[in-house]
Amino acid sequence: MKHLKIILVVIGVLLLVTNFFVISEYRLFESRWLRIIGTTILFAIFAIGASKKEPFLLIGFLLLLISDFLLIKYEVPWVKKLTFSLVILAYLSLIKHIRPYVRNLETNFFQKGLFVGILGINIVMLYLLIDMAATKWDDSWHTFLFYLYGMSMIVMVVMGFSYSNRYSDKSSFYFLWAVLGFVISDISGFMAYYLGVEEFYYPDRLFYIIGLLCLVKFSRMDKNKEMLQSYGFL
């Protein structure tokens, strides 16, 4: 698709303006529908140029779209658990997609120490968030799924930084920001919904849109030849 960058910028700005307006003036129900509309538009653009050589990228995006539809009935306990499960699978698909690119990645002692430190900090933060929202969990399965949800986010971020550290090109930049967009959005959404800090719905939607836009852009970029070889396409 020609002029993809301009199209994504225009769509991104329109989505941000309309989402911020709806969040400030309407209820959560209308906000969720607008989220679905935005994700559907970006998925359509993504699907038009989706590569058959990158199936896990397509699966991940599709699962995010389905999970957004489920948000309409999010207050129903089994729907809430299903939504968690689909987002976990979406993140695992993105991890599966990027894993061959960082396979056999050489790291020095400092990088290994940094990885352990980041992992430890994120696990502590995850535990604290779960503890703060203890009264909001439906049952032990809800809590268990949130732990899996948090761990999948942590692994995805680690993979994103490893990928960026290895290649340091535009494609790795966009993938890293897609990952960071989803994670920051998730954390903001958690703060808004489970802790009742409604102002966090704004960064939630902002970073989710950024994540989707970057994922679309990443899918259209030429990949490093070494990356394709590691994925088994050459």
NORWO-V325649 format. One line per field, one symbol per residue. ss: DSSP state (A for helix, B for strand, O for the rest). phi: phi as a letter, one per 20 degrees, with the letter a starting at -180 (. if undefined). psi: psi as a letter, one per 20 degrees, with the letter a starting at -180 (. if undefined). A space follows every 50 residues. Layout:
ss: ???
phi: ???
psi: ???
This chain:
ss: OOOAAAAAAAAAAAAAAAAAAAAAAOOAAAAAAAAAAAAAAAAAAAAAOO OOOOAAAAAAAAAAAAAAAAAAAOOOAAAAAAAAAAAAAAAAAAAAAAAA AAOOOOOOAAAAAAAAAAAAAAAAAAAAAAAAOAAAOOOAAAAAAAAAAA AAAAAAAAAAAAAAAAAOOAAAAAAAAAAAAAAAAAAAAAAAAOOOOOOA AAAAAAAAAAAAAAAAAAAOOOOOAAAAAAAOOO
phi: .flgffgffffgffffffffffffdceffffffffffffffffffffgdf efecfffffgfffffffffffgdfffgffffffgfffgfffffffffegf fdfmfeceffffffffffffffffffffffffdgfeffaffffgffffgf fffffffgffffffffdlcfffffffffffffffffffffffeedmefff fffgfgfffgffgffffgfeefeggfffffened
psi: pqkgggghggggggggghghghhhiarhghhhhhgggghgghhggghhjp piimhhgggggghhgghhhhhhkhipghhghhggghhghghhghghgigh hjqkppqrgghghgggggggghgggggggghhkhiipgahhggghhghgg hhgggggggghgghhghlahghghgghgghggghgggghghgghijnhhi hghghghgggggghggghhiqpqphhghhhiki.
